[in-house]
């Protein structure tokens, strides 16, 4: 971190409090396309239907012009997020509180604010964590509040074993996911996510050091919560928190798992052949 875009800890504090406001519409076609991508019934998403939780991630998509895109497929640094001079960026986790459902066809607004910027040192060098708070409101008021954790870091060391702890929990439910490239491509298209690690295998393996295409963190979290909803369809989910602890790749199937931990709570996780890659907590009515 030694060029003109380098941010010292003092510089980073200048980005705390920065705000952005965007509008969108919960378009039926987009909701139905995500349903098809997740192998669900698109016809269930008619005008006025409740949008399943976490599906808001396919709205408020980035709109950077092609000339503004960086080599990695992300927009050039700067703008709303700080211009951190670290090559890799990932969505590390988040916490969501659901007040009421978004509905298909509804006009929506997202108010975003940077609430934390922190410089840390990890095993492979500098890390910068940026936490963004999003408040999404529909025609009936606030629907959800989300804190999103973004980390900027050094490239993965080529040949290093993928991170992730050993799975220890005993699952009450378990669903196998086959993360084929078409699934990753379609989710990238729906979220207008140009990051090449999700669809460009030569780039992912040769330039960012991964063994294959990388499964999107938000896609993994969505599959995890969808599995829970399938097991407990009558539960009204109020809060969901998740953290990525290791990467997932298209060459290996993984299991989305969970168990109830109380009358109104559950622990969820992703098991990739015994390697824990995501853990989550959900509370519900």
C-alpha positions in Angstrom: 0.0 0.0 0.0 2.3 2.7 -1.2 0.8 4.7 -4.0 -1.4 7.8 -4.1 -4.5 5.8 -3.3 -3.1 4.5 0.0 -5.3 5.2 3.0 -3.8 5.6 6.4 -6.1 4.9 9.5 -6.6 8.7 9.8 -7.6 8.9 6.1 -10.1 6.0 6.5 -12.0 7.8 9.2 -12.8 10.5 6.7 -15.1 8.0 4.9 -17.2 7.2 8.0 -20.6 8.8 7.6 -20.5 9.0 3.8 -24.0 8.5 2.5 -25.7 7.4 -0.7 -29.3 7.1 -1.7 -30.7 4.9 -4.5 -34.2 4.0 -5.8 -35.4 0.8 -7.6 -38.5 -1.3 -8.2 -38.9 -4.9 -7.1 -39.3 -6.0 -10.8 -41.3 -9.2 -11.3 -39.1 -10.4 -14.2 -35.9 -10.1 -12.0 -37.6 -11.9 -9.1 -38.7 -14.7 -11.4 -35.3 -15.0 -13.0 -33.7 -15.4 -9.5 -36.4 -18.1 -8.7 -35.4 -20.0 -11.9 -31.7 -19.6 -11.0 -32.4 -21.2 -7.6 -34.5 -24.0 -9.2 -37.7 -22.6 -7.6 -41.1 -21.9 -9.3 -40.9 -18.5 -11.1 -44.7 -18.4 -11.3 -45.0 -18.0 -7.5 -43.6 -14.5 -7.8 -46.6 -12.6 -9.1 -47.2 -8.9 -8.6 -47.9 -8.2 -4.9 -46.2 -11.4 -3.7 -43.8 -11.2 -0.8 -40.2 -11.2 -2.0 -38.2 -14.0 -0.2 -35.6 -12.8 2.2 -32.2 -11.9 0.9 -33.5 -11.6 -2.7 -33.2 -7.8 -2.4 -29.5 -8.4 -3.3 -30.5 -8.6 -6.9 -31.8 -5.0 -6.8 -30.0 -1.7 -6.4 -27.3 -3.2 -8.7 -24.2 -1.2 -9.7 -24.4 0.9 -12.8 -20.8 1.8 -13.5 -20.1 2.4 -17.2 -17.8 0.0 -19.0 -15.1 2.5 -19.2 -15.2 2.8 -15.4 -14.5 -0.9 -14.8 -11.2 -2.2 -13.4 -9.2 -5.2 -14.6 -10.8 -7.4 -11.9 -14.4 -6.6 -13.1 -15.2 -4.3 -10.2 -15.8 -0.6 -10.8 -12.6 1.4 -10.3 -12.0 2.3 -6.6 -13.4 5.5 -5.2 -16.9 6.8 -5.4 -19.0 5.7 -2.4 -16.5 3.2 -1.0 -12.9 4.4 -0.1 -10.3 3.9 -2.8 -8.3 1.2 -0.8 -5.1 0.2 -2.6 -5.5 -3.6 -2.0 -6.2 -5.8 -5.0 -8.9 -8.2 -3.8 -12.3 -7.3 -2.4 -14.9 -9.7 -0.9 -18.2 -9.6 0.9 -17.3 -11.1 4.3 -20.6 -11.2 6.0 -23.5 -9.1 7.4 -26.4 -8.7 9.8 -30.0 -8.1 8.8 -33.1 -7.1 10.7 -36.4 -7.7 8.8 -39.3 -5.3 9.7 -41.7 -6.2 7.0 -41.7 -7.9 3.6 -40.8 -6.3 0.4 -43.3 -7.0 -2.3 -43.0 -7.7 -6.0 -43.8 -4.6 -8.0 -43.1 -2.2 -5.1 -41.1 1.0 -5.5 -38.2 0.9 -3.0 -35.5 3.2 -1.7 -32.1 2.2 -0.2 -30.3 4.7 2.1 -26.7 3.7 2.6 -24.1 5.0 5.1 -20.6 3.9 5.9 -20.4 3.3 9.6 -16.9 1.8 10.1 -13.6 1.7 8.3 -10.8 -0.3 9.9 -7.2 -1.2 9.0 -6.0 -4.5 10.3 -3.1 -6.9 9.8 -3.8 -10.5 8.9 -1.7 -13.6 8.1 -1.1 -12.4 4.5 -0.7 -8.7 5.1 -2.9 -5.6 5.4 -6.7 -5.9 5.6 -9.2 -3.0 5.4 -12.8 -3.7 6.7 -15.6 -1.4 5.6 -19.0 -1.8 7.1 -22.0 -0.2 5.3 -25.5 0.2 6.8 -28.4 -0.1 4.3 -31.9 0.9 5.2 -34.4 -0.3 2.6 -37.9 1.2 2.6 -40.9 0.4 0.5 -44.3 2.0 0.0 -45.3 1.0 3.6 -42.1 2.2 5.3 -38.9 0.6 6.4 -38.7 -3.1 5.4 -35.2 -4.1 6.4 -31.9 -2.8 7.9 -28.7 -4.4 6.9 -25.0 -4.1 7.9 -22.7 -5.3 5.2 -19.0 -6.1 5.9 -16.6 -5.7 3.0 -13.0 -6.6 3.2 -10.1 -5.5 1.0 -7.0 -7.7 1.1 -3.9 -9.1 -0.5 -4.3 -11.8 -3.2 -4.6 -15.5 -2.1 -1.3 -17.3 -1.9 -1.3 -19.7 -4.8 -1.4 -23.3 -3.7 -2.4 -22.5 -0.1 -5.1 -24.7 1.3 -8.5 -23.0 1.4 -9.4 -21.4 4.7 -12.2 -22.8 6.9 -12.5 -24.5 10.3 -13.5 -28.1 10.9 -17.3 -28.7 11.0 -18.4 -29.7 14.4 -22.2 -29.3 14.6 -24.7 -32.1 14.0 -27.2 -31.1 11.4 -30.9 -31.5 11.7 -31.2 -30.8 8.0 -28.7 -31.0 5.2 -29.1 -30.1 1.5 -26.5 -30.8 -1.1 -25.6 -28.0 -3.5 -23.9 -28.4 -6.9 -22.3 -25.0 -7.7 -22.0 -25.4 -11.4 -20.6 -22.5 -13.5 -24.0 -21.8 -15.0 -25.4 -21.1 -11.5 -22.6 -18.7 -10.8 -22.9 -16.9 -14.1 -26.6 -16.4 -13.8 -26.3 -15.0 -10.3 -23.5 -12.7 -11.5 -25.8 -11.5 -14.3 -28.7 -10.9 -11.9 -26.6 -8.9 -9.5 -24.7 -7.2 -12.3 -21.5 -8.3 -10.6 -18.6 -8.2 -13.0 -16.0 -9.6 -10.6 -14.2 -12.1 -12.8 -13.5 -14.7 -10.1 -17.1 -15.9 -10.5 -17.1 -16.7 -14.2 -13.6 -16.3 -15.7 -11.7 -19.4 -14.8 -8.3 -18.4 -16.2 -8.5 -15.1 -14.4 -9.6 -16.7 -11.1 -6.8 -19.3 -11.1 -3.9 -17.5 -12.7 -4.4 -13.9 -11.4 -6.2 -14.2 -8.1 -4.7 -17.6 -7.2 -7.9 -19.6 -6.6 -8.3 -23.3 -7.6 -11.5 -22.6 -9.5 -14.5 -20.3 -9.9 -15.5 -18.7 -6.6 -19.1 -19.0 -5.3 -20.5 -15.6 -4.4 -20.9 -15.1 -0.6 -24.4 -13.6 -1.0 -25.4 -16.6 -3.1 -24.1 -19.0 -0.5 -26.0 -17.1 2.2 -29.2 -17.1 0.1 -29.0 -20.9 -0.5 -28.4 -21.4 3.3 -31.5 -19.4 4.3 -33.6 -20.9 1.5 -32.8 -24.3 2.9 -33.9 -23.2 6.4 -37.1 -21.7 5.0 -37.8 -25.0 3.2 -37.5 -26.9 6.5 -39.5 -24.4 8.5 -41.9 -22.6 6.1 -44.2 -21.3 8.8 -41.4 -19.4 10.7 -41.4 -15.6 10.4 -37.7 -14.7 10.2 -36.8 -11.5 12.1 -33.0 -11.5 12.0 -30.2 -13.2 10.1 -26.4 -12.8 10.6 -23.8 -14.6 8.6 -20.0 -14.7 8.3 -17.9 -16.3 5.5 -15.0 -18.2 7.1 -13.7 -19.9 4.0 -14.2 -19.9 0.2 -16.3 -22.2 -1.9 -15.4 -23.2 -5.5 -17.3 -24.7 -8.4 -15.3 -27.9 -8.4 -16.7 -29.3 -5.1 -20.3 -29.8 -3.9 -21.2 -28.5 -0.5 -24.0 -28.9 2.0 -26.2 -26.2 3.5 -27.0 -27.3 7.1 -28.7 -26.2 10.2 -30.2 -27.1 13.6 -32.6 -25.4 16.0 -30.9 -23.9 19.1 -34.1 -22.8 20.9 -37.8 -22.1 20.4 -37.0 -19.0 18.3 -33.4 -19.5 17.0 -31.3 -21.7 14.8 -27.7 -22.1 13.8 -26.9 -22.6 10.1 -23.6 -23.4 8.4 -22.1 -24.6 5.1 -20.1 -27.8 5.1 -17.8 -28.4 2.2 -16.4 -32.0 2.7 -15.9 -31.3 6.5 -14.6 -27.8 6.0 -16.7 -25.0 7.5 -17.0 -22.1 5.0 -20.0 -20.1 6.4 -21.8 -19.9 9.7 -25.0 -18.0 10.4 -27.6 -17.4 13.1 -31.3 -16.8 12.5 -34.0 -15.7 14.9 -37.7 -16.1 14.1 -41.3 -16.0 15.5 
